[in-house]
Amino acid sequence: MTPESLFSTGADEPTATPPPGCPAHGIGPGGLRRLYGPEAEDLGALYEKLRAEHGAVAPVLLHDDVPIWMVLGHAENLHMVRSPSQFCRDTRLWSALQDGTVKPDHPLMPHFAWQPICSHAEGDEHLRLRGAVTGAMATIDHRGIRRYINRATQHLVNKFCEEGRAELVSQFAEHLPMVVMCEILGMPEEYNDQIVQAARDMPKGTETAITSNAYLMDVLMRLTARRRAAPKDDFTSHLINHPARLTDDEVGQHLRIILVAAYEATANLIANVLRVVLTDPRFRAQLNGGQMTVPEAVEQSLWDEPPFSTVLPYVAKQDTELGGQRIRKGDALILGIAPGNVDPRVRPDLEANMQGNRSHLAFGGGPHECPGQDIGRAIAEVGVDALLTRLPDVQLACEEDELRWRASISNRHLVELPVKFAPKPKQDVMARPAHPLASQPPSSWQVSTPELRTAAPAPAAPPAAETPTPEPARRPGVFRRLLCWWRGD
């Protein structure tokens, strides 16, 4: 796709600017719709206009009127991500970057800039880098991490359960993924409000994004240096010691993309699942009645409100055709996760329950499919289940139409999710150490360490009046023990 082929309007065509409020403000050169500006405030509606006008693949304009293809069809998106001979993630091949159409100060440059990471690599280099990441992922103790997620959830809920009110985005959804990822990477002592805020800020392209990125990289490069000198049983050490022999820069860059992508996606996923539970009576009734499990609720959310709406860009390695459109070598395309998930050819009834169907596009596909999706699912599933178990009467503390969203081309996430419930006492959580995670996270919690530290003996109590001896507690039934095992209790 070139500016000449899409933008040419002819020498005699008028170029007057449309008056304010005119629908033509959403139309750019060549009659193409913009994915930014007033018309793009509701990207879901815009995608449906594009689908009606162009079909499964539509020519559009990014910021600064940069031409790109928007892939809207479910099958077309899958074909693109699963055809590495035709499409790749190496942005250095993008014609608009090569000819200067995309300026160095483009607002989406953080998404465009090539990096020495597996999600941008191809061929043997991709196999080397991806192999190191998946190899390190394979060392994670999934049962142990589920127990850790449950304990972390209990600590977070303890911080607001006595109040009877909470804001579940800033007090829960934004914190749980970060404390878990810090533990997995091997830096639990780094978990605090600053790293949470930096991970939220860095991908947005704000004025402070560069500072946030510098802070995250400093944390991760210090971690890399420590683990290079003294390895431990954590993800970072296994990534460093993988036979692929990643350099310190490659390790740091991969840690950053893993931390930020996993954090942002999982924080959005948790907030989205909780919002649906709190606002859709049918959804909650199905959970309460056993017709739907929490994992199925998570998969339904991944269909309806994927944590990332798009991934950009993919680049055509040769002239080809996709969705009836002629794609030229060097053209860029957007992986349309959100529009692909609502493609009427695969979901004619958007109200239908997907029953745990995992064929959504939330985690991409092909060689660059998200390698950490099982960890993201575990954080959301265990965290949401544990929260709802602690606060079974939780309700939305505002009208549903009062909820506010922050949207961009990359994702759409809740700003706040205020709730109310009957005040609950804090729960005595078996954890190490006993202080709250948010103020000073433990450095001794290890993902792969199954044993628990014995609590210090309580001071001797003064003699009391004789009381009846209680009956021995009954052992939980088989179903209850199985449920506790699944939750990681």
C-alpha positions, 0 to 999 in steps of 0.5 A: 500500500503506497501513498500514491495508490491510496491518496491520489485525488487528482490535480483538479479535486477540491482540497477545502477543509470540511466545516467543524462537526462535518462527518468528513473530518474522519475521512483523510486523503484518498477517502480513507477513514482515520483510526484517530481523531473524532470518528475514532472515539468509538473504534468498535463502531468504526471497525463495523463501518470499515467492514461494511465498506471494504469487507475483511481487510480495509485500507485506513490511516494511522496518526499523521495519515500514515497508510496501513491495512486494518485486518477485520476478519477472524480467518484473515487475521489467523492467515496473516499470523500463521503465514510467516512466508508472507507476513512478518513482524520485522518493521524494518521492512515497512515501506513507510518507515523506509521512505520517511512517511513515518517520522521518528517522532510519530506518536506510535513509534514505541509500537513501530520501533524494531527491537532485538526481541523474539516478537520482532525476529524471524527465521533462525534468530526467532527460533533462538530467542523464542526458544530461550523464552519458552524454555524459561517459561517451562521452568515455572512451577504452575501449582506453586504460582497458583498458590502464590496468586491466591496468597497475594490476592488475600493480602490485597483484599485484606487492605480494603475488606474492612472498609466495605468499599473498594475501587477494584481497578487501582486497588486490585486489578492493577496490583495483582499481576505486577506482584505475581510477575515480580515474583516470577521474574525473581524480583519481589523486592521491586514490587511497589506503586512506582513500578505499577505506575511505570508499567501502566504509563510506558506503553501509552506514549505519554510525556512521561513514557520515556522516564517510565521506560528508563525506570523499568529498564534500570530495574531489569538491567540491575536484575540481569546483572545480579542473576548473571553473577548469582543465578537462582531458581527464577525465570530471569536466571533460566533465561540467562542460562539457556543454551541460546546464550542471550546477551545482557541487552537481549535479556533486559529487552525480553524481560521488559516486553514480558513484564509490560505485556503480561502486566497490561494484558492481565490487569485489563483482563481481571478488570473486564471479568469483574466488570461483567460479573458485577453488571450482567446478572445472567453472567453472575447467575451462571457463575453462582449456579455452576453453569459457568466456571471462572475459567470459562468466564475468563475465556468469554471475556477474552472474546468480548473484551480482549486485553489488547484490541490490536497488535501493530504492525505486521509487514508483507514480505511479498506481493499477495492478496488478503481478504480480497485486497491486493497487498504490496510488498512492504505494506503494513497491516494491523492484527485486528484482535477486537474486530476479528473476535466479533466477525459475524462469520464466526459469531453471528450471535454476539450474546451467545456463550462461547462455552470456554471456546479458545479460538479467539484472537486475544493471544495472537497466533502463529510463530508469535503467539503469546508464550505466557498466556497460561500464566495470564489466565492463571492470575485472572482465574485464581485472583477473580475466584479468590476475590469473589469467595472473600466478598460474595456480596460485592456489588457495583457502587455506581450506575453501569453507565457511569463507568469510564473507559480509557481507549486507544488503538492498542486497548480499551480499559476501565479507569475505575470499578467502584464496589461495595460490600458488607465489611469483612474481617482480615484473613490470617493468610499463611504467607512469608513474611506477614507484612502487607505486600504493597508496602514491602514485598517479601524477597524470600517467596520462591515460585518453586518452594513448596514448603511453608514457614512455621509461624512463631509460637504465640505467647502463653495465655493466662489460665482460663476457666475450663471449657468443653472440648470441641469435636474434631473438625471433619475432614473436607470431602473429596470435592472440597479438597479438589477445589482447594487444590485447584485454587492453590489453597 
